[in-house]
């Protein structure tokens, strides 16, 4: 991975060198634009970009002012530079975007030039830079729920039963993606602000060698449905750094969509030094996951007031491997029922989008130096096929946690969801070292129970964990049908009832070593279907 990163940076240097060689300079005002918003400058901008590219490349410069335009096609070797105070507005006229009446936002990958404000395809050496702004002028309406999202049907029903009004925000036409570049290479975004996109703000599809740095992305945190911040779709060799993203949908999302029944993998992706707020997920892989995801690093980020912190959601058969989350501070709070997320810091799940979907895999994922507060249960869950009589399942493999602090806060909304602090289900090879779970010291939710829950987890090692049950009685740890595990150096906190509870006839070969019991009322609870000989207790302190 280090070698590929080195090669990537060398290529980025060559990208900047290449831009410096293309020194044509075109001031858009000198081409006829006035900088007054009432003037439509679509033709002026497009003609200038075309001329710049035709003459070998250079910079199309936007001085301070307001520029209103319909769709623009970016061309090779052209740098769009927006000066501080320059705002490039996307038109809201329907006639500028000949969209199919049956158009849906998620079909945009197949209609790049019809539904995108700034687009490029099969281009190279494109950049958008400067301290100016690209504004999509998005509009939304708040109205009664039209259709229940099948992926959050359970959460929607909980909200309905709790008396939450069945209302949500909807996009107003035209549902335009603000920036979409596809099948291109050597792409640079630097310092620009991208805001108010009716759909995804910045979408890179099937691109290579991409640098996104110092970029700000904004959309309405309450009503900005589908207004993802940065979407990296089937791309390779991408660096995102020093960005500030506050969006009503996912902040930074890696995905692999279908385009004409084809897909590409996401490989060699680095996200670092970013500050993120999302009404959905701040750092995400999925859900569109037809291709594979590998060699991905999320490092040194701050996540605040987000509905979900970090997630990997595989539904379309993709395989995820070699992913690191490190040095991340997370604050999660519950949002309106229609947003995906539960105020949970971590969610990893392997699913099928529908019964005929391919089943993917998730393995070799690590979390280190994470400090998180949240209102929802953090969950790691493999695939379980409940449609089959034998409840066939496929586990998530090789998951590591080291130096992780999770703090559960009382839920701010009345449709309560959280139960445990942390749950792992259908996992093979789980390692947790120095992981602590604490509960809200002021308000304890009625549904809260165990600090840690493990169901069908095999080959696990838990070392130096801290936590207790939320209620007066119960167990800090609950194990069901878990095998081949070691629990070492657990420290029972004050007012711990049971330390460990074991259930499930498949439970076997569990070893407890040097656990600190002084603050526990009781040590072990074994249910009737568990053989006590399978719980080995060589030493207690």
C-alpha positions in Angstrom: 0.0 0.0 0.0 2.9 2.4 0.7 4.3 1.8 -2.7 1.0 2.6 -4.5 0.7 5.8 -2.4 4.2 6.9 -3.4 3.4 6.3 -7.1 0.1 8.2 -6.6 1.8 11.3 -5.2 4.4 11.2 -8.0 1.7 11.2 -10.5 -0.1 14.0 -8.8 3.1 16.1 -9.0 3.1 15.4 -12.8 -0.5 16.6 -12.9 0.3 20.0 -11.4 3.4 20.2 -13.7 1.2 19.5 -16.7 -1.2 22.3 -15.7 1.6 24.7 -15.4 2.6 24.0 -19.0 -0.8 25.1 -20.3 -0.6 28.8 -19.6 -3.5 30.1 -21.7 -5.5 32.6 -19.6 -9.1 33.5 -20.4 -10.9 36.1 -18.2 -14.6 35.2 -18.5 -15.6 38.9 -18.2 -13.4 39.7 -21.2 -15.4 37.1 -23.1 -18.7 38.9 -22.5 -19.9 37.9 -19.1 -20.9 40.8 -16.9 -20.8 39.2 -13.5 -24.5 40.1 -13.0 -26.6 37.1 -12.0 -29.5 38.0 -14.3 -27.4 37.4 -17.4 -27.3 33.8 -18.6 -23.8 33.0 -19.7 -24.0 29.4 -20.7 -22.9 30.0 -24.2 -20.1 32.3 -23.2 -18.6 29.8 -20.7 -18.9 26.8 -23.0 -17.3 28.6 -25.9 -14.4 29.8 -23.7 -13.8 26.4 -22.3 -13.8 24.9 -25.8 -11.4 27.5 -27.1 -9.0 27.1 -24.2 -8.9 23.3 -24.6 -8.5 23.5 -28.4 -5.5 25.9 -28.0 -3.7 23.5 -25.7 -5.3 24.3 -22.3 -5.0 26.9 -19.6 -7.2 28.7 -17.1 -10.7 30.0 -17.5 -10.9 32.7 -14.8 -14.0 33.9 -13.1 -13.4 37.3 -11.3 -15.7 38.2 -8.4 -19.3 38.4 -9.5 -22.4 36.3 -10.1 -22.6 34.0 -13.1 -25.8 32.1 -14.0 -25.5 29.2 -16.4 -27.1 26.1 -17.7 -25.1 22.8 -18.1 -21.5 23.1 -19.0 -19.1 20.4 -20.3 -15.6 20.6 -19.0 -12.7 19.8 -21.4 -9.2 18.4 -21.1 -6.3 20.6 -19.9 -8.6 23.3 -18.6 -8.6 24.8 -15.1 -11.8 26.5 -14.0 -10.5 29.1 -11.5 -13.1 31.0 -9.4 -11.8 34.0 -7.5 -13.0 34.8 -4.0 -16.4 36.4 -4.4 -17.1 34.6 -7.7 -20.3 32.5 -7.6 -21.2 30.2 -10.5 -25.0 29.5 -10.2 -26.7 26.5 -11.8 -29.8 27.4 -13.7 -33.2 26.2 -12.2 -35.0 26.4 -15.6 -36.4 23.0 -16.5 -35.8 23.7 -20.2 -32.0 23.7 -19.5 -32.2 20.1 -18.3 -34.1 17.8 -20.7 -34.9 15.2 -18.1 -37.0 12.1 -18.9 -40.4 12.4 -17.1 -39.7 9.0 -15.4 -36.3 10.2 -14.3 -35.1 9.2 -10.8 -32.1 10.7 -9.0 -30.3 7.3 -8.7 -30.4 6.8 -12.4 -28.2 9.8 -13.1 -25.1 7.7 -13.8 -26.7 6.9 -17.1 -27.6 10.4 -18.0 -24.6 12.5 -17.3 -25.1 15.4 -19.7 -28.8 15.7 -19.2 -28.9 16.0 -15.4 -25.5 17.5 -14.4 -24.5 21.1 -14.2 -20.7 20.7 -14.7 -19.7 17.4 -16.4 -16.9 15.8 -18.2 -16.4 12.4 -19.8 -13.2 10.8 -21.1 -11.2 13.9 -20.3 -7.8 14.4 -18.6 -6.1 17.2 -16.7 -9.2 18.9 -15.4 -9.2 21.2 -12.3 -11.6 23.4 -10.5 -9.8 25.7 -8.1 -10.0 29.0 -6.2 -11.9 30.5 -3.3 -15.1 31.0 -5.2 -18.4 29.1 -5.1 -20.5 26.8 -7.2 -24.1 27.1 -6.1 -26.8 24.6 -7.3 -29.7 26.7 -5.8 -31.4 23.6 -4.6 -35.1 23.7 -3.6 -37.0 21.3 -1.4 -40.5 20.9 -0.2 -41.8 19.4 3.1 -44.8 17.2 2.6 -46.5 14.0 3.7 -44.6 10.7 3.3 -45.3 9.4 -0.2 -43.6 6.0 0.1 -41.8 4.1 2.8 -38.1 3.4 2.1 -37.9 -0.4 2.4 -34.4 -0.2 3.9 -35.7 1.8 6.9 -39.2 0.3 7.1 -38.7 -0.8 10.6 -37.4 2.5 11.8 -40.3 4.3 10.0 -42.8 2.1 11.8 -41.2 2.8 15.2 -41.5 6.5 14.5 -45.1 6.2 13.4 -46.0 4.2 16.5 -44.3 6.9 18.6 -46.5 9.5 17.1 -43.9 11.2 14.9 -45.7 12.9 11.9 -45.2 11.0 8.7 -43.6 13.9 6.8 -40.3 14.5 5.1 -38.4 16.7 2.6 -38.5 16.1 -1.1 -36.4 17.5 -3.9 -38.0 19.9 -6.4 -37.2 19.5 -10.1 -34.9 19.8 -11.8 -32.9 17.2 -9.8 -29.5 18.3 -11.0 -26.2 16.8 -9.9 -23.8 19.7 -9.5 -20.5 18.2 -10.6 -20.1 14.8 -12.3 -16.8 13.7 -13.9 -16.5 10.2 -15.4 -14.0 8.0 -17.2 -11.3 10.7 -16.7 -7.9 11.0 -15.1 -5.7 13.6 -13.5 -8.4 15.6 -11.7 -7.9 18.3 -9.2 -10.3 20.2 -6.9 -8.7 22.7 -4.6 -10.2 25.3 -2.2 -13.5 25.8 -4.0 -16.9 25.8 -2.2 -19.6 23.6 -3.7 -23.1 24.1 -2.2 -26.8 23.6 -2.5 -26.8 20.8 -5.0 -30.3 19.4 -5.8 -28.7 16.0 -5.9 -25.1 14.8 -5.2 -22.7 17.7 -5.0 -19.4 16.2 -6.3 -19.4 12.8 -8.1 -16.3 11.2 -9.5 -17.1 8.1 -11.5 -14.6 5.7 -13.0 -11.8 8.2 -12.6 -8.1 7.8 -11.8 -5.6 10.0 -10.0 -7.8 12.5 -8.2 -6.9 15.1 -5.7 -9.5 16.9 -3.6 -8.1 19.3 -1.1 -9.3 22.3 0.9 -12.8 21.9 -0.6 -16.0 23.0 1.3 -19.3 21.3 0.5 -22.6 22.5 1.9 -26.2 21.4 1.7 -29.2 21.9 4.0 -28.9 19.6 7.0 -32.6 19.2 7.4 -34.0 19.1 3.9 -31.0 18.3 1.7 -32.1 14.8 0.6 -29.8 13.0 -1.7 -27.3 15.9 -1.5 -24.2 13.8 -0.8 -21.0 15.8 -0.4 -18.3 13.8 -2.2 -19.0 10.5 -3.9 -16.1 8.4 -5.2 -17.6 5.9 -7.5 -15.4 3.1 -8.9 -12.3 5.3 -8.8 -8.6 4.4 -8.2 -5.8 6.5 -6.6 -7.8 9.2 -4.9 -6.7 11.6 -2.2 -9.2 13.7 -0.2 -7.6 16.0 2.4 -8.4 19.0 4.5 -12.0 19.2 3.4 -14.9 20.6 5.3 -18.2 18.9 4.4 -21.6 19.6 5.9 -24.4 17.8 4.0 -27.9 16.6 4.4 -26.9 13.2 3.1 -23.6 11.2 3.2 -20.6 13.5 3.6 -17.9 11.4 2.0 -19.1 8.1 0.3 -17.2 5.5 -1.6 -19.4 3.4 -3.9 -19.4 1.2 -7.1 -22.5 1.8 -9.2 -23.7 0.0 -12.3 -23.3 1.8 -15.6 -24.6 -0.1 -18.6 -24.4 -3.3 -16.5 -20.7 -2.6 -15.9 -18.9 -1.5 -12.7 -15.4 -0.6 -11.5 -13.6 -1.2 -8.3 -12.6 1.5 -5.7 -8.9 1.1 -4.9 -6.2 3.1 -3.2 -8.3 5.8 -1.5 -7.1 8.1 1.2 -9.3 10.4 3.3 -7.5 12.6 5.9 -7.7 15.7 7.9 -11.4 16.3 7.1 -14.1 17.9 9.3 -17.5 16.4 8.6 -21.2 16.8 9.5 -23.9 14.6 7.9 -27.6 14.0 8.5 -26.8 10.5 7.2 -23.3 9.0 7.4 -20.1 11.0 7.6 -17.6 8.3 6.3 -19.2 5.6 4.2 -18.5 2.7 1.9 -21.6 1.5 0.0 -24.5 0.9 -0.4 -24.0 0.8 -4.1 -21.4 -2.0 -4.1 -21.2 -3.9 -7.3 -17.4 -3.7 -7.5 -14.7 -4.3 -4.9 -13.2 -1.9 -2.3 -9.7 -2.3 -1.2 -6.7 -0.4 0.2 -8.7 2.4 1.8 -7.6 4.7 4.7 -9.7 7.1 6.7 -7.4 9.0 9.1 -7.4 12.0 11.4 -10.9 13.2 10.9 -13.5 15.0 13.1 -17.1 14.0 12.8 -19.7 16.2 14.5 -23.5 16.1 14.9 -24.0 13.3 12.4 -26.7 10.6 12.2 -24.1 7.9 11.7 -20.3 8.1 12.0 -18.5 5.4 10.0 -20.2 2.7 8.0 -19.5 -0.1 5.5 -22.8 -1.3 3.8 -22.4 -4.0 1.2 -25.6 -5.0 -0.7 -24.6 -5.7 -4.3 -21.9 -8.4 -4.2 -18.8 -6.3 -3.8 -15.9 -7.5 -1.7 -14.3 -5.1 0.9 -10.8 -5.6 2.2 -7.9 -3.7 3.8 -9.8 -0.7 5.3 -8.5 1.4 8.1 -10.3 3.9 10.3 -7.8 5.7 12.6 -7.5 8.8 14.8 -11.1 9.8 14.4 -13.3 11.8 16.8 -17.1 11.1 16.4 -20.2 12.8 17.7 -23.5 11.2 16.6 -27.0 12.4 17.3 -30.3 10.9 16.1 -32.0 12.7 13.2 -35.5 12.7 11.6 -36.8 9.1 10.9 -36.4 9.4 7.2 -32.6 9.6 7.3 -30.5 6.5 7.3 -28.7 6.2 10.6 -29.5 5.7 14.3 -27.1 8.1 15.9 -24.7 5.2 15.8 -20.9 5.8 15.6 -20.2 2.5 13.7 -22.2 0.2 11.4 -20.7 -2.6 9.3 -23.2 -4.9 7.5 -23.2 -7.5 4.8 -26.5 -7.8 3.1 -28.3 -8.6 -0.2 -30.2 -5.8 -1.8 -32.7 -8.4 -3.0 -32.9 -12.2 -3.1 -31.2 -12.4 -6.5 -28.3 -10.1 -5.6 -24.8 -11.5 -5.3 -23.4 -11.9 -1.8 -20.2 -10.0 -1.2 -17.7 -10.1 1.6 -16.1 -7.9 4.2 -12.7 -8.7 5.8 -9.6 -7.1 7.3 -11.2 -3.9 8.7 -9.5 -2.0 11.6 -10.6 0.8 14.0 -7.9 2.4 16.1 -7.7 5.5 18.3 -11.4 6.2 18.0 -13.3 8.4 20.5 -17.0 8.4 19.9 -20.2 9.6 21.5 -23.5 8.5 20.1 -27.2 7.8 20.7 -27.4 4.5 18.8 -26.0 1.0 19.0 -22.7 0.4 17.1 -23.2 -2.8 15.1 -21.0 -5.2 13.2 -23.1 -7.8 11.4 -22.5 -10.5 8.8 -25.1 -11.9 6.5 -27.9 -14.1 7.7 -30.4 -15.6 5.2 -33.6 -15.8 7.2 -35.5 -17.1 4.2 -33.7 -20.5 4.5 -34.7 -23.1 7.0 -31.2 -23.6 8.2 -30.6 -19.9 8.7 -27.5 -19.9 6.5 -25.1 -17.1 7.2 -21.8 -15.6 5.9 -19.6 -13.9 8.5 -17.6 -10.7 8.4 -14.0 -11.7 8.9 -10.9 -10.2 10.6 -12.2 -7.2 12.4 -9.9 -5.3 14.8 -10.6 -2.6 17.4 -7.8 -1.0 19.4 -8.0 2.0 21.7 -11.7 2.8 21.1 -13.9 4.7 23.5 -17.7 4.6 23.0 -20.0 6.7 25.1 -23.8 6.2 24.8 -26.0 9.3 25.2 -29.7 9.4 25.8 -31.7 9.7 22.6 -33.0 13.1 21.7 -36.1 11.9 19.8 -39.1 10.0 21.1 -38.9 7.1 18.7 -36.3 5.2 20.7 -34.1 2.6 18.9 -30.9 1.9 20.8 -30.5 -1.3 22.9 -26.9 -2.3 23.6 -23.8 -0.2 23.4 -22.0 -2.5 20.9 -23.1 -5.6 19.0 -21.2 -8.1 16.8 -23.2 -10.8 15.0 -21.9 -13.4 12.5 -18.2 -12.5 12.7 -15.1 -14.7 12.4 -11.8 -13.5 13.9 -12.7 -10.5 16.1 -10.0 -8.7 18.1 -10.9 -5.9 20.6 -8.1 -4.4 22.7 -8.6 -1.5 25.1 -12.2 -0.8 24.2 -14.4 1.0 26.7 -18.2 1.5 26.7 -19.9 4.0 29.0 -23.5 5.1 29.5 -25.1 8.5 29.9 -24.7 9.5 33.6 -27.9 11.6 33.7 -30.5 9.6 31.7 -30.7 5.9 31.2 -33.0 4.7 28.4 -35.5 1.9 29.2 -34.3 -0.2 26.2 -30.7 -0.1 27.1 -29.2 -3.3 28.4 -25.7 -4.9 27.8 -22.6 -3.0 27.1 -21.3 -5.6 24.7 -23.4 -8.3 22.8 -21.8 -11.1 20.7 -23.9 -13.5 18.7 -22.3 -16.2 16.5 -18.9 -14.8 16.9 -16.0 -17.3 16.4 -12.3 -17.0 17.1 -12.4 -13.8 19.2 -10.0 -12.2 21.6 -11.2 -9.5 24.0 -8.5 -7.8 26.0 -8.6 -4.9 28.4 -12.3 -4.1 27.8 -14.3 -1.9 30.1 -18.1 -1.5 30.6 -21.1 -2.6 32.5 -24.8 -3.2 32.0 -27.0 -0.1 31.6 -29.7 -1.1 34.1 -29.3 -2.2 37.7 -29.4 -5.9 36.8 -28.1 -7.7 33.8 -24.7 -8.5 32.4 -21.9 -6.4 31.0 -21.2 -8.9 28.3 -23.8 -11.2 26.6 -22.6 -14.1 24.4 -24.9 -16.3 22.4 -23.6 -19.2 20.3 -20.0 -18.0 20.4 -16.9 -20.2 20.0 -13.2 -20.3 20.5 -12.7 -17.1 22.4 -10.5 -15.5 25.0 -11.6 -12.8 27.4 -8.6 -11.3 29.2 -8.0 -8.4 31.6 -11.6 -7.2 31.7 -12.2 -4.7 34.5 -15.7 -4.7 36.0 -16.9 -1.2 36.7 -18.7 -0.2 39.8 -22.3 -1.5 40.1 -21.7 -4.3 37.6 -24.2 -7.1 38.1 -23.1 -10.1 36.0 -19.8 -9.8 34.3 -20.6 -12.4 31.6 -23.7 -14.1 30.4 -23.5 -17.2 28.1 -26.3 -18.7 26.0 -26.8 -20.9 23.0 -26.1 -24.6 22.6 -23.2 -23.9 20.2 -21.3 -22.0 22.8 -17.9 -23.7 23.4 -14.3 -23.2 24.2 -14.4 -19.8 26.0 -11.5 -19.0 28.2 -11.6 -16.2 30.9 -8.1 -15.0 32.0 -7.1 -12.5 34.7 -10.3 -10.6 34.7 -10.9 -8.0 37.6 -14.0 -8.9 39.5 -13.9 -6.6 42.5 -16.8 -4.4 41.4 -19.1 -7.1 40.1 -21.9 -8.5 42.1 -21.8 -11.8 40.2 -19.3 -13.3 37.7 -20.9 -15.7 35.3 -24.4 -16.5 34.2 -24.8 -19.6 32.0 -28.2 -20.5 30.5 -29.6 -24.0 30.5 -28.4 -24.9 27.0 -24.8 -24.0 27.7 -22.3 -26.6 29.0 -20.4 -25.1 31.9 -17.4 -27.1 31.0 -17.0 -25.0 27.8 -16.4 -21.9 30.0 -12.9 -22.2 31.3 -12.0 -20.0 34.3 -8.3 -20.5 35.2 -7.9 -17.5 37.3 -9.9 -14.6 38.8 -8.5 -11.5 40.6 
